[in-house]
Amino acid sequence: MTTKTSELLAAAAPRTVTVVQGISDDQLDLPTPCPDFAVRDLINHLYDVVVNFQALARRQEVDWSAKADHLTKGWRDRFAAETERLIEAWSDPAALEGVSPGMGLPQETVGDMALIDLAVHGWDLARATGQRLEVEPAVLAAGHGFMDRMGETGQQMGAFGEPVPATSEATALDQLLGRTGRNPAWTA
């Protein structure tokens, strides 16, 4: 069984997993477009996102303050496996019903949060490590829809930076990145 959310996650996840698996150990201390995060920090954050959003799909509460270094032996393969579990968790139609007890938001919105984190942080890591990340048009459309609904709130809560204005040549990905406070032209 699948849901729209799990289908979108399934479209985004393999591309982000490929980027994560392409990061070498000597790139872990590089800066990223997220000013407070080096590559290592952002991978750890994204790992927490992938695991915690599995629990949120099951309406379980999560502890975002728990910080662990997931970059131990086999971390690339574990990240790929956890990402598969994320897709599976959101494939249950019940995952999209009602309001999240831990987040206080509609479950569908919580699923969209997982999607935008996977796509945007995938881009952050790709940009920081000299890789490319292509994002499916359906994922971009969902990301823009999410930002239409939640962008201002996310910015007020510190999840997104000040929007970066798009140029006339901006792609849909560049526009989405700008809406989340990223400069699509960022370089280290």
C-alpha positions as CSV (number, residue, x, y, z in Angstrom):
1,M,0.0,0.0,0.0
2,T,1.2,3.5,-0.7
3,T,0.0,7.1,0.0
4,K,0.8,10.3,-1.8
5,T,3.3,11.1,0.9
6,S,5.1,7.8,0.7
7,E,5.2,8.1,-3.1
8,L,6.8,11.5,-2.9
9,L,9.3,10.3,-0.2
10,A,10.1,7.3,-2.5
11,A,10.8,9.8,-5.3
12,A,13.1,12.0,-3.2
13,A,14.8,9.5,-0.9
14,P,17.0,7.6,-3.4
15,R,18.5,10.8,-4.7
16,T,19.3,12.0,-1.2
17,V,20.6,8.6,-0.2
18,T,22.9,8.7,-3.3
19,V,24.3,12.0,-2.1
20,V,24.8,10.8,1.4
21,Q,26.6,7.7,0.2
22,G,28.8,9.8,-2.0
23,I,30.2,11.8,0.9
24,S,33.7,10.8,1.7
25,D,35.1,10.9,5.3
26,D,37.4,13.8,4.4
27,Q,34.4,15.9,3.5
28,L,32.7,15.6,6.9
29,D,34.1,18.9,8.3
30,L,33.2,21.0,5.2
31,P,30.7,23.9,5.6
32,T,27.2,23.6,4.3
33,P,24.6,26.2,3.2
34,C,23.2,25.8,6.8
35,P,25.5,28.1,8.6
36,D,25.4,26.3,11.9
37,F,26.1,22.9,10.4
38,A,29.2,21.3,8.9
39,V,28.6,18.2,6.7
40,R,28.9,15.9,9.7
41,D,26.3,17.9,11.7
42,L,23.9,18.0,8.9
43,I,24.1,14.3,8.2
44,N,23.4,13.6,11.9
45,H,20.5,16.0,11.8
46,L,19.1,14.4,8.6
47,Y,19.5,11.0,10.2
48,D,17.5,12.2,13.2
49,V,14.8,13.5,10.8
50,V,14.6,10.2,9.0
51,V,14.3,8.2,12.2
52,N,12.0,10.7,14.1
53,F,9.6,11.1,11.3
54,Q,9.1,7.3,11.2
55,A,7.9,7.6,14.8
56,L,5.7,10.7,14.0
57,A,4.0,8.6,11.2
58,R,3.0,6.3,14.0
59,R,1.9,9.2,16.2
60,Q,4.6,8.6,18.7
61,E,6.3,11.5,20.4
62,V,10.0,12.1,19.7
63,D,12.8,13.8,21.5
64,W,14.5,16.2,19.1
65,S,17.0,17.3,21.8
66,A,18.7,13.8,21.8
67,K,21.9,14.4,19.8
68,A,23.9,11.4,18.8
69,D,26.8,10.9,16.4
70,H,25.3,8.4,13.9
71,L,28.5,8.5,11.8
72,T,29.9,5.2,13.1
73,K,30.8,2.1,11.2
74,G,28.3,1.4,8.4
75,W,26.5,4.8,8.7
76,R,25.9,5.2,5.0
77,D,24.1,1.8,4.7
78,R,22.2,2.5,8.0
79,F,21.0,5.8,6.6
80,A,19.7,4.1,3.5
81,A,17.9,1.5,5.5
82,E,16.3,4.1,7.8
83,T,15.2,6.1,4.8
84,E,13.4,3.0,3.4
85,R,11.7,2.6,6.8
86,L,10.6,6.3,6.6
87,I,8.9,5.6,3.3
88,E,7.3,2.5,4.7
89,A,6.0,4.3,7.8
90,W,4.3,6.9,5.7
91,S,2.8,4.3,3.3
92,D,0.1,3.4,5.8
93,P,-3.0,5.6,5.1
94,A,-3.6,5.9,8.8
95,A,-0.3,7.9,9.1
96,L,-2.0,10.7,7.3
97,E,-5.2,10.9,9.4
98,G,-5.8,13.4,12.2
99,V,-3.4,15.6,14.1
100,S,0.1,14.7,15.3
101,P,0.1,14.6,19.1
102,G,3.8,15.5,19.2
103,M,3.7,18.3,16.6
104,G,0.1,19.6,16.9
105,L,-0.2,19.8,13.1
106,P,-2.2,17.7,10.7
107,Q,-0.4,14.5,10.0
108,E,-0.3,15.3,6.2
109,T,1.7,18.4,7.1
110,V,4.1,16.4,9.2
111,G,4.7,14.1,6.3
112,D,5.4,17.1,4.1
113,M,7.9,18.3,6.6
114,A,9.8,15.0,6.3
115,L,9.7,15.4,2.5
116,I,11.0,19.0,2.5
117,D,13.8,18.1,4.9
118,L,14.9,15.2,2.8
119,A,15.0,17.2,-0.4
120,V,16.4,20.5,0.9
121,H,19.0,18.9,3.2
122,G,19.9,16.6,0.3
123,W,20.6,19.6,-1.8
124,D,22.6,21.2,1.1
125,L,24.8,18.1,1.4
126,A,25.2,17.8,-2.4
127,R,26.2,21.5,-2.7
128,A,28.6,21.2,0.2
129,T,30.4,18.1,-1.2
130,G,30.4,19.0,-4.9
131,Q,27.6,16.7,-6.0
132,R,24.4,17.3,-7.9
133,L,20.9,16.6,-6.7
134,E,18.0,16.5,-9.1
135,V,14.6,16.8,-7.5
136,E,11.5,15.4,-9.1
137,P,8.9,18.0,-10.3
138,A,6.2,16.4,-8.1
139,V,8.5,16.7,-5.0
140,L,9.2,20.4,-5.9
141,A,5.4,21.1,-6.3
142,A,4.8,19.5,-2.9
143,G,7.6,21.5,-1.4
144,H,6.2,24.8,-2.8
145,G,2.7,23.8,-1.5
146,F,4.2,23.2,1.9
147,M,6.0,26.5,1.9
148,D,2.7,28.2,0.8
149,R,1.0,26.8,4.0
150,M,3.9,26.7,6.5
151,G,6.8,28.9,5.2
152,E,6.0,31.9,7.3
153,T,5.4,29.8,10.5
154,G,8.6,27.9,9.8
155,Q,10.5,31.1,9.4
156,Q,9.1,32.5,12.7
157,M,10.1,29.3,14.5
158,G,13.6,29.4,13.1
159,A,13.3,26.4,10.8
160,F,13.8,28.6,7.7
161,G,15.9,31.7,7.2
162,E,14.9,34.9,5.5
163,P,13.7,34.1,2.0
164,V,16.3,34.7,-0.7
165,P,14.7,36.5,-3.7
166,A,14.7,34.4,-6.9
167,T,16.3,35.6,-10.1
168,S,14.4,35.6,-13.4
169,E,16.3,32.5,-14.5
170,A,15.6,30.6,-11.2
171,T,14.5,27.0,-11.6
172,A,11.7,25.6,-9.4
173,L,14.3,24.1,-7.2
174,D,16.2,27.4,-6.9
175,Q,12.9,29.1,-6.0
176,L,12.1,26.5,-3.3
177,L,15.6,26.8,-1.9
178,G,15.2,30.6,-1.8
179,R,11.9,30.2,0.0
180,T,13.6,28.2,2.7
181,G,16.3,30.8,3.2
182,R,19.0,29.3,1.0
183,N,21.0,31.0,-1.7
184,P,20.9,28.6,-4.7
185,A,24.3,30.0,-5.7
186,W,25.9,29.2,-2.4
187,T,29.5,28.0,-2.5
188,A,31.8,27.1,0.4
